[in-house]
Amino acid sequence: MKKFLLLSLCYSIISGEPFFQQNSIFPLQDKHVHGSSIIESPNGDLLSCWFHGSGERTANDVLIKGSRLKKGSNKWDDVFDMADTPDLPDCNPVLWIDKNKKLWLFWIAVRANRWENSMLRYRTSINYFNKGAPDWNWQDNIILKPGERFSETIQQAFEEHIDEPMWAEYALPYSRLIINAAKDPEKRQKGWMTRIHPISLESGRILLPLYSDGYNVSIVAISDDNGNNWRASNPIVGLGPIQPSLVQKKNGHIVAYMRDSGGDPKRILKSISINNGETWSFAADTRIPNPSSSIEVLQLKNGNWIMACNDTESDRNQMAVLLSFNEGKSWEVKKYIGKHEHNSGITLAYPSLIQSSDGLIHLTYSLKDKKGKTIQHAIFNEDWIKTNR
């Protein structure tokens, strides 16, 4: 069976025939498993991680788990521990391999069981090819210091773009609450959370997308020295733009696509930076529905863009992949990884996307049904997305 799958895979890549297969990284179980991330190692192995426990921010037993899919295998290895801050929930892990082939794991430790108190953490490894967990050689926290420019940008953006005619001293408008909070230096330095892969620019600059549930906005952590030091971009402001996914256009502009954590209509939000991630336009609605759920966008090797998302306004019952042939001006093709009835009790959420060196696309996501929860791994090619079969 294994030999047959490998032969089918090789044939699909060479012939351009549609190819799709998926399986679970581990069997369905009753723990909460969510927020996966996937990466390809230089030796062709795949690594994936997720958070695992009895809940999320209020569950102090939550830790980061991982598994490895050896090159040439169709079965993920036994699950192992990746990170655990004792007695604190560890959530939202992100895997990334830099230009020097160093493995990075970014995640958050949730202090006082509140998202807005989260500590941004990372660890690195240069020895991660053996069975089991990587050998971590360094670990630290990333503390960003958004300054006065942060609060000024938020205030200006809200004043220019948001009309709130109803106001009373006993019920301050949403914008005023956020503007006041943005003036607090302590609040600005905490609660920045990971979710999506970083990107690396030709200059070597690293852009790590982050968001805050406290401010309900996003920022980008910027490093120009291979991750030794990090600083904050200007915020990405809008009505609930969080969990940004970054993709760079041919002209150098960077587009952030984001989960909609604001009001109706529920749409994927979009912001643009024309200066390598330093400042961002006000986040505006796209035409793509979003039920306040995470997405990821990736530029493929041929220049096309792919997006994985829940394309509904209210439920996570279906996971779609979309293709754009014009850098996001339109998304012409859509195919479903899975699609179920509304209120079916089945959810597919929080995609993580990569394209491996052989050209295949890999997607991990959280799968929940009445039998339990797991992290699902789908493998497919662009031809599969384009076909209606």
Secondary structure, 3 states (H helix, E strand, C coil): CHHHHHHHHHHHHHHCCCCEEEEECCCCECCEEEEEEEEECCCCCEEEEEEEECCCCCCCCCEEEEEEECCCCCCCCCCEEEECCCCCCEEEEEEEECCCCCEEEEEEECHHHCHHHCEEEEEEEEECCCCCCCEEEEEEECCCCCCHHHHHHHHHHHHHHCCCCCCECCECCHHHHHHHHHCCHHHHCCCCECCCCCEECCCCCEEEEEEECCCCEEEEEEECCCCCCCEECCCECCCCEEEEEEEECCCCCEEEEEEECCCCCCEEEEEEECCCCCCCCCCEEEEEECCCCCCEEEECCCCCEEEEECCCCCCCCEEEEEEECCCCCCCCEEEEEEECCCCCCCEEEEEEEEECCCCCEEEEEEEEECCEEEEEEEEECHHHHHCCC
